[in-house]
Amino acid sequence: MSQDLIVQIFREFLKTAALLMAPMLLASIVVGVLVSIFQAATQIHEQTLVFVPKILAIGFCLMVLFPWMLNLMISYTINLFSNIPLYVR
């Protein structure tokens, strides 16, 4: 196993992880900014007000995007396992 192969496997892992995290992080950021704008406009500075909408947005993203995420994880795992003879060589 060469260093280039290890770097390639790790790069593919990071790419897959970033693709899996991105929709939920973006939803969380958008909801956080909207709640912050609402808090600034109404001058309600309750710190716990942000958590419930963020949790709901992330839960909604998980419900909608879970089949795509599962498909991506399965294809990554199949690709990794099918190439084991190539890695061991």
PyMOL Python script that loads the backbone (N, CA, C, O; Angstrom):
from pymol import cmd

cmd.read_pdbstr("""\
ATOM      1  N   MET A   1       0.845  -1.169   0.000  1.00  0.00           N
ATOM      2  CA  MET A   1       0.000   0.000   0.000  1.00  0.00           C
ATOM      3  C   MET A   1       0.896   1.240   0.000  1.00  0.00           C
ATOM      4  O   MET A   1       1.666   1.461   0.934  1.00  0.00           O
ATOM      5  N   SER A   2       0.788   2.022  -1.031  1.00  0.00           N
ATOM      6  CA  SER A   2       1.641   3.198  -1.138  1.00  0.00           C
ATOM      7  C   SER A   2       0.971   4.399  -0.457  1.00  0.00           C
ATOM      8  O   SER A   2      -0.211   4.378  -0.111  1.00  0.00           O
ATOM      9  N   GLN A   3       1.776   5.427  -0.287  1.00  0.00           N
ATOM     10  CA  GLN A   3       1.257   6.641   0.343  1.00  0.00           C
ATOM     11  C   GLN A   3       0.226   7.322  -0.561  1.00  0.00           C
ATOM     12  O   GLN A   3      -0.740   7.908  -0.073  1.00  0.00           O
ATOM     13  N   ASP A   4       0.432   7.246  -1.863  1.00  0.00           N
ATOM     14  CA  ASP A   4      -0.524   7.857  -2.788  1.00  0.00           C
ATOM     15  C   ASP A   4      -1.896   7.197  -2.690  1.00  0.00           C
ATOM     16  O   ASP A   4      -2.922   7.873  -2.762  1.00  0.00           O
ATOM     17  N   LEU A   5      -1.909   5.894  -2.528  1.00  0.00           N
ATOM     18  CA  LEU A   5      -3.163   5.172  -2.402  1.00  0.00           C
ATOM     19  C   LEU A   5      -3.882   5.540  -1.110  1.00  0.00           C
ATOM     20  O   LEU A   5      -5.100   5.715  -1.101  1.00  0.00           O
ATOM     21  N   ILE A   6      -3.139   5.656  -0.032  1.00  0.00           N
ATOM     22  CA  ILE A   6      -3.730   6.047   1.254  1.00  0.00           C
ATOM     23  C   ILE A   6      -4.304   7.463   1.171  1.00  0.00           C
ATOM     24  O   ILE A   6      -5.393   7.729   1.679  1.00  0.00           O
ATOM     25  N   VAL A   7      -3.573   8.356   0.534  1.00  0.00           N
ATOM     26  CA  VAL A   7      -4.056   9.727   0.369  1.00  0.00           C
ATOM     27  C   VAL A   7      -5.310   9.747  -0.495  1.00  0.00           C
ATOM     28  O   VAL A   7      -6.241  10.501  -0.213  1.00  0.00           O
ATOM     29  N   GLN A   8      -5.346   8.930  -1.541  1.00  0.00           N
ATOM     30  CA  GLN A   8      -6.524   8.866  -2.410  1.00  0.00           C
ATOM     31  C   GLN A   8      -7.745   8.341  -1.648  1.00  0.00           C
ATOM     32  O   GLN A   8      -8.841   8.882  -1.793  1.00  0.00           O
ATOM     33  N   ILE A   9      -7.565   7.293  -0.840  1.00  0.00           N
ATOM     34  CA  ILE A   9      -8.663   6.746  -0.051  1.00  0.00           C
ATOM     35  C   ILE A   9      -9.162   7.784   0.953  1.00  0.00           C
ATOM     36  O   ILE A   9     -10.368   7.960   1.122  1.00  0.00           O
ATOM     37  N   PHE A  10      -8.237   8.464   1.611  1.00  0.00           N
ATOM     38  CA  PHE A  10      -8.624   9.473   2.597  1.00  0.00           C
ATOM     39  C   PHE A  10      -9.319  10.663   1.931  1.00  0.00           C
ATOM     40  O   PHE A  10     -10.272  11.215   2.481  1.00  0.00           O
ATOM     41  N   ARG A  11      -8.850  11.052   0.762  1.00  0.00           N
ATOM     42  CA  ARG A  11      -9.470  12.162   0.028  1.00  0.00           C
ATOM     43  C   ARG A  11     -10.905  11.799  -0.359  1.00  0.00           C
ATOM     44  O   ARG A  11     -11.809  12.627  -0.247  1.00  0.00           O
ATOM     45  N   GLU A  12     -11.111  10.563  -0.814  1.00  0.00           N
ATOM     46  CA  GLU A  12     -12.452  10.113  -1.168  1.00  0.00           C
ATOM     47  C   GLU A  12     -13.356  10.063   0.072  1.00  0.00           C
ATOM     48  O   GLU A  12     -14.539  10.398   0.000  1.00  0.00           O
ATOM     49  N   PHE A  13     -12.793   9.647   1.194  1.00  0.00           N
ATOM     50  CA  PHE A  13     -13.545   9.635   2.449  1.00  0.00           C
ATOM     51  C   PHE A  13     -13.970  11.047   2.847  1.00  0.00           C
ATOM     52  O   PHE A  13     -15.124  11.265   3.217  1.00  0.00           O
ATOM     53  N   LEU A  14     -13.053  12.000   2.776  1.00  0.00           N
ATOM     54  CA  LEU A  14     -13.383  13.379   3.144  1.00  0.00           C
ATOM     55  C   LEU A  14     -14.417  13.983   2.197  1.00  0.00           C
ATOM     56  O   LEU A  14     -15.295  14.731   2.627  1.00  0.00           O
ATOM     57  N   LYS A  15     -14.312  13.657   0.912  1.00  0.00           N
ATOM     58  CA  LYS A  15     -15.282  14.157  -0.065  1.00  0.00           C
ATOM     59  C   LYS A  15     -16.673  13.606   0.239  1.00  0.00           C
ATOM     60  O   LYS A  15     -17.658  14.343   0.196  1.00  0.00           O
ATOM     61  N   THR A  16     -16.753  12.315   0.545  1.00  0.00           N
ATOM     62  CA  THR A  16     -18.035  11.702   0.869  1.00  0.00           C
ATOM     63  C   THR A  16     -18.605  12.282   2.162  1.00  0.00           C
ATOM     64  O   THR A  16     -19.800  12.564   2.241  1.00  0.00           O
ATOM     65  N   ALA A  17     -17.764  12.461   3.166  1.00  0.00           N
ATOM     66  CA  ALA A  17     -18.225  13.027   4.443  1.00  0.00           C
ATOM     67  C   ALA A  17     -18.721  14.457   4.258  1.00  0.00           C
ATOM     68  O   ALA A  17     -19.732  14.840   4.848  1.00  0.00           O
ATOM     69  N   ALA A  18     -18.029  15.244   3.453  1.00  0.00           N
ATOM     70  CA  ALA A  18     -18.456  16.622   3.206  1.00  0.00           C
ATOM     71  C   ALA A  18     -19.792  16.653   2.461  1.00  0.00           C
ATOM     72  O   ALA A  18     -20.651  17.483   2.757  1.00  0.00           O
ATOM     73  N   LEU A  19     -19.966  15.749   1.497  1.00  0.00           N
ATOM     74  CA  LEU A  19     -21.239  15.683   0.779  1.00  0.00           C
ATOM     75  C   LEU A  19     -22.385  15.281   1.698  1.00  0.00           C
ATOM     76  O   LEU A  19     -23.513  15.745   1.528  1.00  0.00           O
ATOM     77  N   LEU A  20     -22.101  14.423   2.666  1.00  0.00           N
ATOM     78  CA  LEU A  20     -23.142  14.001   3.596  1.00  0.00           C
ATOM     79  C   LEU A  20     -23.509  15.100   4.590  1.00  0.00           C
ATOM     80  O   LEU A  20     -24.669  15.224   4.982  1.00  0.00           O
ATOM     81  N   MET A  21     -22.529  15.889   4.995  1.00  0.00           N
ATOM     82  CA  MET A  21     -22.769  16.932   6.005  1.00  0.00           C
ATOM     83  C   MET A  21     -23.332  18.219   5.423  1.00  0.00           C
ATOM     84  O   MET A  21     -24.071  18.929   6.104  1.00  0.00           O
ATOM     85  N   ALA A  22     -23.000  18.530   4.186  1.00  0.00           N
ATOM     86  CA  ALA A  22     -23.297  19.841   3.612  1.00  0.00           C
ATOM     87  C   ALA A  22     -24.770  20.246   3.680  1.00  0.00           C
ATOM     88  O   ALA A  22     -25.047  21.366   4.109  1.00  0.00           O
ATOM     89  N   PRO A  23     -25.724  19.415   3.288  1.00  0.00           N
ATOM     90  CA  PRO A  23     -27.127  19.887   3.329  1.00  0.00           C
ATOM     91  C   PRO A  23     -27.604  20.254   4.728  1.00  0.00           C
ATOM     92  O   PRO A  23     -28.305  21.250   4.908  1.00  0.00           O
ATOM     93  N   MET A  24     -27.225  19.451   5.719  1.00  0.00           N
ATOM     94  CA  MET A  24     -27.671  19.746   7.084  1.00  0.00           C
ATOM     95  C   MET A  24     -26.980  20.989   7.643  1.00  0.00           C
ATOM     96  O   MET A  24     -27.596  21.785   8.351  1.00  0.00           O
ATOM     97  N   LEU A  25     -25.704  21.147   7.320  1.00  0.00           N
ATOM     98  CA  LEU A  25     -25.001  22.344   7.779  1.00  0.00           C
ATOM     99  C   LEU A  25     -25.574  23.602   7.138  1.00  0.00           C
ATOM    100  O   LEU A  25     -25.745  24.620   7.809  1.00  0.00           O
ATOM    101  N   LEU A  26     -25.870  23.536   5.852  1.00  0.00           N
ATOM    102  CA  LEU A  26     -26.449  24.702   5.172  1.00  0.00           C
ATOM    103  C   LEU A  26     -27.830  25.040   5.733  1.00  0.00           C
ATOM    104  O   LEU A  26     -28.148  26.211   5.941  1.00  0.00           O
ATOM    105  N   ALA A  27     -28.645  24.021   5.976  1.00  0.00           N
ATOM    106  CA  ALA A  27     -29.968  24.270   6.565  1.00  0.00           C
ATOM    107  C   ALA A  27     -29.831  24.890   7.946  1.00  0.00           C
ATOM    108  O   ALA A  27     -30.569  25.812   8.292  1.00  0.00           O
ATOM    109  N   SER A  28     -28.894  24.388   8.731  1.00  0.00           N
ATOM    110  CA  SER A  28     -28.675  24.923  10.073  1.00  0.00           C
ATOM    111  C   SER A  28     -28.197  26.372  10.024  1.00  0.00           C
ATOM    112  O   SER A  28     -28.627  27.199  10.828  1.00  0.00           O
ATOM    113  N   ILE A  29     -27.317  26.676   9.090  1.00  0.00           N
ATOM    114  CA  ILE A  29     -26.810  28.049   8.956  1.00  0.00           C
ATOM    115  C   ILE A  29     -27.926  28.999   8.526  1.00  0.00           C
ATOM    116  O   ILE A  29     -28.051  30.095   9.072  1.00  0.00           O
ATOM    117  N   VAL A  30     -28.734  28.585   7.557  1.00  0.00           N
ATOM    118  CA  VAL A  30     -29.817  29.444   7.073  1.00  0.00           C
ATOM    119  C   VAL A  30     -30.828  29.705   8.183  1.00  0.00           C
ATOM    120  O   VAL A  30     -31.251  30.844   8.379  1.00  0.00           O
ATOM    121  N   VAL A  31     -31.216  28.666   8.907  1.00  0.00           N
ATOM    122  CA  VAL A  31     -32.177  28.840  10.002  1.00  0.00           C
ATOM    123  C   VAL A  31     -31.566  29.702  11.102  1.00  0.00           C
ATOM    124  O   VAL A  31     -32.258  30.543  11.675  1.00  0.00           O
ATOM    125  N   GLY A  32     -30.295  29.511  11.406  1.00  0.00           N
ATOM    126  CA  GLY A  32     -29.634  30.325  12.426  1.00  0.00           C
ATOM    127  C   GLY A  32     -29.598  31.800  12.063  1.00  0.00           C
ATOM    128  O   GLY A  32     -29.822  32.663  12.912  1.00  0.00           O
ATOM    129  N   VAL A  33     -29.313  32.086  10.792  1.00  0.00           N
ATOM    130  CA  VAL A  33     -29.282  33.486  10.348  1.00  0.00           C
ATOM    131  C   VAL A  33     -30.682  34.097  10.396  1.00  0.00           C
ATOM    132  O   VAL A  33     -30.848  35.238  10.826  1.00  0.00           O
ATOM    133  N   LEU A  34     -31.682  33.343   9.957  1.00  0.00           N
ATOM    134  CA  LEU A  34     -33.055  33.873   9.993  1.00  0.00           C
ATOM    135  C   LEU A  34     -33.521  34.134  11.416  1.00  0.00           C
ATOM    136  O   LEU A  34     -34.154  35.156  11.680  1.00  0.00           O
ATOM    137  N   VAL A  35     -33.219  33.231  12.329  1.00  0.00           N
ATOM    138  CA  VAL A  35     -33.605  33.432  13.732  1.00  0.00           C
ATOM    139  C   VAL A  35     -32.822  34.600  14.319  1.00  0.00           C
ATOM    140  O   VAL A  35     -33.367  35.368  15.112  1.00  0.00           O
ATOM    141  N   SER A  36     -31.570  34.746  13.949  1.00  0.00           N
ATOM    142  CA  SER A  36     -30.776  35.878  14.444  1.00  0.00           C
ATOM    143  C   SER A  36     -31.331  37.203  13.944  1.00  0.00           C
ATOM    144  O   SER A  36     -31.370  38.181  14.690  1.00  0.00           O
ATOM    145  N   ILE A  37     -31.758  37.242  12.691  1.00  0.00           N
ATOM    146  CA  ILE A  37     -32.376  38.469  12.161  1.00  0.00           C
ATOM    147  C   ILE A  37     -33.672  38.761  12.902  1.00  0.00           C
ATOM    148  O   ILE A  37     -33.956  39.912  13.234  1.00  0.00           O
ATOM    149  N   PHE A  38     -34.461  37.718  13.161  1.00  0.00           N
ATOM    150  CA  PHE A  38     -35.698  37.889  13.918  1.00  0.00           C
ATOM    151  C   PHE A  38     -35.410  38.400  15.330  1.00  0.00           C
ATOM    152  O   PHE A  38     -36.106  39.285  15.827  1.00  0.00           O
ATOM    153  N   GLN A  39     -34.380  37.840  15.974  1.00  0.00           N
ATOM    154  CA  GLN A  39     -34.026  38.280  17.320  1.00  0.00           C
ATOM    155  C   GLN A  39     -33.536  39.724  17.319  1.00  0.00           C
ATOM    156  O   GLN A  39     -33.841  40.480  18.241  1.00  0.00           O
ATOM    157  N   ALA A  40     -32.788  40.112  16.305  1.00  0.00           N
ATOM    158  CA  ALA A  40     -32.299  41.489  16.243  1.00  0.00           C
ATOM    159  C   ALA A  40     -33.443  42.464  15.991  1.00  0.00           C
ATOM    160  O   ALA A  40     -33.449  43.574  16.524  1.00  0.00           O
ATOM    161  N   ALA A  41     -34.407  42.048  15.183  1.00  0.00           N
ATOM    162  CA  ALA A  41     -35.529  42.933  14.869  1.00  0.00           C
ATOM    163  C   ALA A  41     -36.470  43.095  16.057  1.00  0.00           C
ATOM    164  O   ALA A  41     -37.001  44.183  16.278  1.00  0.00           O
ATOM    165  N   THR A  42     -36.680  42.038  16.816  1.00  0.00           N
ATOM    166  CA  THR A  42     -37.615  42.113  17.938  1.00  0.00           C
ATOM    167  C   THR A  42     -36.925  42.351  19.274  1.00  0.00           C
ATOM    168  O   THR A  42     -37.590  42.561  20.289  1.00  0.00           O
ATOM    169  N   GLN A  43     -35.624  42.320  19.280  1.00  0.00           N
ATOM    170  CA  GLN A  43     -34.802  42.492  20.466  1.00  0.00           C
ATOM    171  C   GLN A  43     -35.120  41.451  21.548  1.00  0.00           C
ATOM    172  O   GLN A  43     -35.075  41.729  22.746  1.00  0.00           O
ATOM    173  N   ILE A  44     -35.439  40.252  21.076  1.00  0.00           N
ATOM    174  CA  ILE A  44     -35.596  39.101  21.976  1.00  0.00           C
ATOM    175  C   ILE A  44     -34.290  38.330  21.888  1.00  0.00           C
ATOM    176  O   ILE A  44     -34.001  37.715  20.861  1.00  0.00           O
ATOM    177  N   HIS A  45     -33.515  38.354  22.930  1.00  0.00           N
ATOM    178  CA  HIS A  45     -32.203  37.715  22.903  1.00  0.00           C
ATOM    179  C   HIS A  45     -32.175  36.482  23.804  1.00  0.00           C
ATOM    180  O   HIS A  45     -31.374  36.382  24.734  1.00  0.00           O
ATOM    181  N   GLU A  46     -33.056  35.566  23.504  1.00  0.00           N
ATOM    182  CA  GLU A  46     -33.108  34.309  24.223  1.00  0.00           C
ATOM    183  C   GLU A  46     -32.244  33.306  23.471  1.00  0.00           C
ATOM    184  O   GLU A  46     -32.484  33.044  22.293  1.00  0.00           O
ATOM    185  N   GLN A  47     -31.249  32.745  24.135  1.00  0.00           N
ATOM    186  CA  GLN A  47     -30.301  31.867  23.457  1.00  0.00           C
ATOM    187  C   GLN A  47     -30.914  30.525  23.090  1.00  0.00           C
ATOM    188  O   GLN A  47     -30.480  29.889  22.129  1.00  0.00           O
ATOM    189  N   THR A  48     -31.907  30.092  23.835  1.00  0.00           N
ATOM    190  CA  THR A  48     -32.517  28.792  23.534  1.00  0.00           C
ATOM    191  C   THR A  48     -33.484  28.872  22.363  1.00  0.00           C
ATOM    192  O   THR A  48     -33.927  27.832  21.875  1.00  0.00           O
ATOM    193  N   LEU A  49     -33.821  30.049  21.901  1.00  0.00           N
ATOM    194  CA  LEU A  49     -34.759  30.220  20.797  1.00  0.00           C
ATOM    195  C   LEU A  49     -34.194  29.668  19.486  1.00  0.00           C
ATOM    196  O   LEU A  49     -34.962  29.305  18.595  1.00  0.00           O
ATOM    197  N   VAL A  50     -32.896  29.599  19.354  1.00  0.00           N
ATOM    198  CA  VAL A  50     -32.263  29.154  18.116  1.00  0.00           C
ATOM    199  C   VAL A  50     -32.288  27.635  17.983  1.00  0.00           C
ATOM    200  O   VAL A  50     -32.356  27.125  16.864  1.00  0.00           O
ATOM    201  N   PHE A  51     -32.235  26.912  19.070  1.00  0.00           N
ATOM    202  CA  PHE A  51     -32.035  25.466  19.011  1.00  0.00           C
ATOM    203  C   PHE A  51     -33.206  24.707  18.404  1.00  0.00           C
ATOM    204  O   PHE A  51     -32.993  23.812  17.586  1.00  0.00           O
ATOM    205  N   VAL A  52     -34.425  25.035  18.779  1.00  0.00           N
ATOM    206  CA  VAL A  52     -35.580  24.278  18.294  1.00  0.00           C
ATOM    207  C   VAL A  52     -35.734  24.392  16.778  1.00  0.00           C
ATOM    208  O   VAL A  52     -35.900  23.363  16.124  1.00  0.00           O
ATOM    209  N   PRO A  53     -35.687  25.590  16.184  1.00  0.00           N
ATOM    210  CA  PRO A  53     -35.786  25.648  14.715  1.00  0.00           C
ATOM    211  C   PRO A  53     -34.634  24.928  14.007  1.00  0.00           C
ATOM    212  O   PRO A  53     -34.840  24.314  12.960  1.00  0.00           O
ATOM    213  N   LYS A  54     -33.428  25.001  14.570  1.00  0.00           N
ATOM    214  CA  LYS A  54     -32.302  24.295  13.954  1.00  0.00           C
ATOM    215  C   LYS A  54     -32.512  22.787  14.001  1.00  0.00           C
ATOM    216  O   LYS A  54     -32.260  22.094  13.015  1.00  0.00           O
ATOM    217  N   ILE A  55     -32.970  22.278  15.131  1.00  0.00           N
ATOM    218  CA  ILE A  55     -33.206  20.834  15.250  1.00  0.00           C
ATOM    219  C   ILE A  55     -34.302  20.397  14.290  1.00  0.00           C
ATOM    220  O   ILE A  55     -34.198  19.336  13.674  1.00  0.00           O
ATOM    221  N   LEU A  56     -35.355  21.204  14.155  1.00  0.00           N
ATOM    222  CA  LEU A  56     -36.423  20.868  13.221  1.00  0.00           C
ATOM    223  C   LEU A  56     -35.933  20.894  11.775  1.00  0.00           C
ATOM    224  O   LEU A  56     -36.306  20.031  10.980  1.00  0.00           O
ATOM    225  N   ALA A  57     -35.104  21.871  11.430  1.00  0.00           N
ATOM    226  CA  ALA A  57     -34.574  21.954  10.061  1.00  0.00           C
ATOM    227  C   ALA A  57     -33.658  20.775   9.752  1.00  0.00           C
ATOM    228  O   ALA A  57     -33.726  20.203   8.664  1.00  0.00           O
ATOM    229  N   ILE A  58     -32.809  20.410  10.697  1.00  0.00           N
ATOM    230  CA  ILE A  58     -31.912  19.270  10.484  1.00  0.00           C
ATOM    231  C   ILE A  58     -32.723  17.979  10.403  1.00  0.00           C
ATOM    232  O   ILE A  58     -32.428  17.123   9.569  1.00  0.00           O
ATOM    233  N   GLY A  59     -33.730  17.824  11.244  1.00  0.00           N
ATOM    234  CA  GLY A  59     -34.592  16.640  11.179  1.00  0.00           C
ATOM    235  C   GLY A  59     -35.328  16.544   9.852  1.00  0.00           C
ATOM    236  O   GLY A  59     -35.458  15.458   9.288  1.00  0.00           O
ATOM    237  N   PHE A  60     -35.809  17.673   9.352  1.00  0.00           N
ATOM    238  CA  PHE A  60     -36.487  17.688   8.061  1.00  0.00           C
ATOM    239  C   PHE A  60     -35.526  17.315   6.933  1.00  0.00           C
ATOM    240  O   PHE A  60     -35.878  16.553   6.032  1.00  0.00           O
ATOM    241  N   CYS A  61     -34.311  17.858   6.992  1.00  0.00           N
ATOM    242  CA  CYS A  61     -33.296  17.512   5.987  1.00  0.00           C
ATOM    243  C   CYS A  61     -32.974  16.025   6.030  1.00  0.00           C
ATOM    244  O   CYS A  61     -32.834  15.388   4.986  1.00  0.00           O
ATOM    245  N   LEU A  62     -32.856  15.476   7.221  1.00  0.00           N
ATOM    246  CA  LEU A  62     -32.590  14.045   7.335  1.00  0.00           C
ATOM    247  C   LEU A  62     -33.725  13.213   6.759  1.00  0.00           C
ATOM    248  O   LEU A  62     -33.476  12.217   6.081  1.00  0.00           O
ATOM    249  N   MET A  63     -34.962  13.605   7.018  1.00  0.00           N
ATOM    250  CA  MET A  63     -36.096  12.853   6.499  1.00  0.00           C
ATOM    251  C   MET A  63     -36.145  12.897   4.973  1.00  0.00           C
ATOM    252  O   MET A  63     -36.415  11.885   4.327  1.00  0.00           O
ATOM    253  N   VAL A  64     -35.887  14.056   4.408  1.00  0.00           N
ATOM    254  CA  VAL A  64     -35.977  14.222   2.957  1.00  0.00           C
ATOM    255  C   VAL A  64     -34.778  13.606   2.245  1.00  0.00           C
ATOM    256  O   VAL A  64     -34.938  12.954   1.213  1.00  0.00           O
ATOM    257  N   LEU A  65     -33.586  13.807   2.782  1.00  0.00           N
ATOM    258  CA  LEU A  65     -32.367  13.413   2.086  1.00  0.00           C
ATOM    259  C   LEU A  65     -31.784  12.080   2.528  1.00  0.00           C
ATOM    260  O   LEU A  65     -30.734  11.679   2.026  1.00  0.00           O
ATOM    261  N   PHE A  66     -32.439  11.378   3.458  1.00  0.00           N
ATOM    262  CA  PHE A  66     -31.866  10.130   3.949  1.00  0.00           C
ATOM    263  C   PHE A  66     -31.669   9.077   2.857  1.00  0.00           C
ATOM    264  O   PHE A  66     -30.631   8.416   2.860  1.00  0.00           O
ATOM    265  N   PRO A  67     -32.606   8.883   1.923  1.00  0.00           N
ATOM    266  CA  PRO A  67     -32.345   7.890   0.869  1.00  0.00           C
ATOM    267  C   PRO A  67     -31.102   8.223   0.034  1.00  0.00           C
ATOM    268  O   PRO A  67     -30.317   7.333  -0.296  1.00  0.00           O
ATOM    269  N   TRP A  68     -30.927   9.489  -0.301  1.00  0.00           N
ATOM    270  CA  TRP A  68     -29.743   9.898  -1.063  1.00  0.00           C
ATOM    271  C   TRP A  68     -28.469   9.681  -0.245  1.00  0.00           C
ATOM    272  O   TRP A  68     -27.460   9.207  -0.766  1.00  0.00           O
ATOM    273  N   MET A  69     -28.527  10.031   1.033  1.00  0.00           N
ATOM    274  CA  MET A  69     -27.359   9.865   1.901  1.00  0.00           C
ATOM    275  C   MET A  69     -27.004   8.390   2.060  1.00  0.00           C
ATOM    276  O   MET A  69     -25.831   8.021   2.011  1.00  0.00           O
ATOM    277  N   LEU A  70     -28.013   7.555   2.249  1.00  0.00           N
ATOM    278  CA  LEU A  70     -27.779   6.122   2.387  1.00  0.00           C
ATOM    279  C   LEU A  70     -27.199   5.545   1.107  1.00  0.00           C
ATOM    280  O   LEU A  70     -26.292   4.715   1.157  1.00  0.00           O
ATOM    281  N   ASN A  71     -27.705   5.970  -0.026  1.00  0.00           N
ATOM    282  CA  ASN A  71     -27.189   5.527  -1.319  1.00  0.00           C
ATOM    283  C   ASN A  71     -25.725   5.924  -1.485  1.00  0.00           C
ATOM    284  O   ASN A  71     -24.919   5.135  -1.977  1.00  0.00           O
ATOM    285  N   LEU A  72     -25.382   7.136  -1.081  1.00  0.00           N
ATOM    286  CA  LEU A  72     -24.000   7.608  -1.179  1.00  0.00           C
ATOM    287  C   LEU A  72     -23.077   6.796  -0.274  1.00  0.00           C
ATOM    288  O   LEU A  72     -21.975   6.430  -0.681  1.00  0.00           O
ATOM    289  N   MET A  73     -23.523   6.515   0.952  1.00  0.00           N
ATOM    290  CA  MET A  73     -22.701   5.718   1.872  1.00  0.00           C
ATOM    291  C   MET A  73     -22.533   4.282   1.377  1.00  0.00           C
ATOM    292  O   MET A  73     -21.454   3.703   1.502  1.00  0.00           O
ATOM    293  N   ILE A  74     -23.587   3.714   0.823  1.00  0.00           N
ATOM    294  CA  ILE A  74     -23.509   2.341   0.312  1.00  0.00           C
ATOM    295  C   ILE A  74     -22.566   2.271  -0.876  1.00  0.00           C
ATOM    296  O   ILE A  74     -21.760   1.345  -0.969  1.00  0.00           O
ATOM    297  N   SER A  75     -22.651   3.230  -1.783  1.00  0.00           N
ATOM    298  CA  SER A  75     -21.763   3.199  -2.953  1.00  0.00           C
ATOM    299  C   SER A  75     -20.308   3.406  -2.546  1.00  0.00           C
ATOM    300  O   SER A  75     -19.412   2.796  -3.130  1.00  0.00           O
ATOM    301  N   TYR A  76     -20.062   4.250  -1.562  1.00  0.00           N
ATOM    302  CA  TYR A  76     -18.692   4.440  -1.075  1.00  0.00           C
ATOM    303  C   TYR A  76     -18.165   3.142  -0.446  1.00  0.00           C
ATOM    304  O   TYR A  76     -17.032   2.737  -0.703  1.00  0.00           O
ATOM    305  N   THR A  77     -18.987   2.506   0.368  1.00  0.00           N
ATOM    306  CA  THR A  77     -18.563   1.276   1.035  1.00  0.00           C
ATOM    307  C   THR A  77     -18.333   0.147   0.034  1.00  0.00           C
ATOM    308  O   THR A  77     -17.357  -0.596   0.147  1.00  0.00           O
ATOM    309  N   ILE A  78     -19.219   0.018  -0.937  1.00  0.00           N
ATOM    310  CA  ILE A  78     -19.041  -1.013  -1.962  1.00  0.00           C
ATOM    311  C   ILE A  78     -17.770  -0.763  -2.755  1.00  0.00           C
ATOM    312  O   ILE A  78     -17.022  -1.695  -3.051  1.00  0.00           O
ATOM    313  N   ASN A  79     -17.527   0.489  -3.096  1.00  0.00           N
ATOM    314  CA  ASN A  79     -16.301   0.836  -3.821  1.00  0.00           C
ATOM    315  C   ASN A  79     -15.058   0.515  -2.991  1.00  0.00           C
ATOM    316  O   ASN A  79     -14.072  -0.001  -3.518  1.00  0.00           O
ATOM    317  N   LEU A  80     -15.108   0.817  -1.714  1.00  0.00           N
ATOM    318  CA  LEU A  80     -13.971   0.555  -0.827  1.00  0.00           C
ATOM    319  C   LEU A  80     -13.716  -0.941  -0.682  1.00  0.00           C
ATOM    320  O   LEU A  80     -12.575  -1.393  -0.779  1.00  0.00           O
ATOM    321  N   PHE A  81     -14.788  -1.713  -0.449  1.00  0.00           N
ATOM    322  CA  PHE A  81     -14.627  -3.155  -0.258  1.00  0.00           C
ATOM    323  C   PHE A  81     -14.263  -3.882  -1.545  1.00  0.00           C
ATOM    324  O   PHE A  81     -13.509  -4.854  -1.509  1.00  0.00           O
ATOM    325  N   SER A  82     -14.782  -3.432  -2.670  1.00  0.00           N
ATOM    326  CA  SER A  82     -14.470  -4.107  -3.932  1.00  0.00           C
ATOM    327  C   SER A  82     -13.023  -3.870  -4.367  1.00  0.00           C
ATOM    328  O   SER A  82     -12.482  -4.643  -5.158  1.00  0.00           O
ATOM    329  N   ASN A  83     -12.406  -2.829  -3.869  1.00  0.00           N
ATOM    330  CA  ASN A  83     -11.032  -2.517  -4.239  1.00  0.00           C
ATOM    331  C   ASN A  83     -10.004  -3.030  -3.222  1.00  0.00           C
ATOM    332  O   ASN A  83      -8.826  -2.687  -3.328  1.00  0.00           O
ATOM    333  N   ILE A  84     -10.410  -3.828  -2.258  1.00  0.00           N
ATOM    334  CA  ILE A  84      -9.482  -4.359  -1.270  1.00  0.00           C
ATOM    335  C   ILE A  84      -8.347  -5.145  -1.914  1.00  0.00           C
ATOM    336  O   ILE A  84      -7.201  -4.966  -1.500  1.00  0.00           O
ATOM    337  N   PRO A  85      -8.593  -6.009  -2.906  1.00  0.00           N
ATOM    338  CA  PRO A  85      -7.452  -6.700  -3.533  1.00  0.00           C
ATOM    339  C   PRO A  85      -6.449  -5.734  -4.170  1.00  0.00           C
ATOM    340  O   PRO A  85      -5.248  -6.001  -4.196  1.00  0.00           O
ATOM    341  N   LEU A  86      -6.949  -4.628  -4.675  1.00  0.00           N
ATOM    342  CA  LEU A  86      -6.075  -3.613  -5.260  1.00  0.00           C
ATOM    343  C   LEU A  86      -5.239  -2.939  -4.178  1.00  0.00           C
ATOM    344  O   LEU A  86      -4.073  -2.615  -4.400  1.00  0.00           O
ATOM    345  N   TYR A  87      -5.837  -2.729  -3.004  1.00  0.00           N
ATOM    346  CA  TYR A  87      -5.135  -2.061  -1.913  1.00  0.00           C
ATOM    347  C   TYR A  87      -4.063  -2.951  -1.281  1.00  0.00           C
ATOM    348  O   TYR A  87      -2.996  -2.471  -0.897  1.00  0.00           O
ATOM    349  N   VAL A  88      -4.356  -4.247  -1.175  1.00  0.00           N
ATOM    350  CA  VAL A  88      -3.447  -5.176  -0.510  1.00  0.00           C
ATOM    351  C   VAL A  88      -2.235  -5.473  -1.373  1.00  0.00           C
ATOM    352  O   VAL A  88      -1.140  -5.703  -0.860  1.00  0.00           O
ATOM    353  N   ARG A  89      -2.428  -5.469  -2.649  1.00  0.00           N
ATOM    354  CA  ARG A  89      -1.368  -5.804  -3.593  1.00  0.00           C
ATOM    355  C   ARG A  89      -0.188  -4.969  -3.388  1.00  0.00           C
ATOM    356  O   ARG A  89       0.805  -5.117  -4.100  1.00  0.00           O
TER     357      ARG A  89
END
""", "prot")
cmd.dss("prot")
cmd.show_as("cartoon", "prot")
cmd.util.cbc("prot")
cmd.orient("prot")
